[in-house]
Amino acid sequence: RRRQIRNWADTFYRALRTVPEISPLHSDAHFCLIRLPKDGIDGFSLQAELAREGMWIRTSAGMPGLCAHDVRVSTRLPEENGKLVSALKRIYRQELSAA
């Protein structure tokens, strides 16, 4: 099971790297830190937008050394990971077209 989750995490990380503007940081854990663009929506706004779609991310609140544009995402089932990546792509396409 651990190997399967590791494979999902690696695939998830590669998919996150295809989202324009964000910078996922590779991790050996089952979660990934993402640096959002400083000139875009912050983690709290992103969290609220994704929550409306039933997806949950952690903001940097209570995490020393991180800023409002850092979020943490956990590896889930592949279809859930894909749903989150698709939502992030949509959100950041909208951000880019609004700029």
C-alpha positions, 0 to 999 in steps of 0.5 A, a space after each residue: 500500500 505504501 508503494 502504491 501511495 508513493 506512486 500516486 504521490 509522484 504522479 500527482 507531483 508531476 501533474 501539479 507541475 503542469 499547472 501554470 504559475 504554481 510551484 510545487 515542491 517535491 516531497 518524500 511524504 504523501 503531501 506536497 507544498 505549493 508556492 502560489 504566485 505572489 501577485 495572484 490569489 493567496 492560499 486562503 482565497 484558493 482554499 475557499 474557492 476549492 472548498 466550494 467544489 468539495 476539495 480541501 487544501 491546507 493554508 500556511 496558517 500555523 506553519 512557521 516560515 511559510 507565507 499566505 501564498 503557500 499551501 499544502 495538498 495531500 495525495 489522494 486517490 488518483 481521480 481525486 488528485 486529477 480533479 484538484 489538478 483540473 480545478 487548479 488549471 481552470 483557476 489559474 487560466 482565469 487568473 492569467 486571462 484576467 491579468 
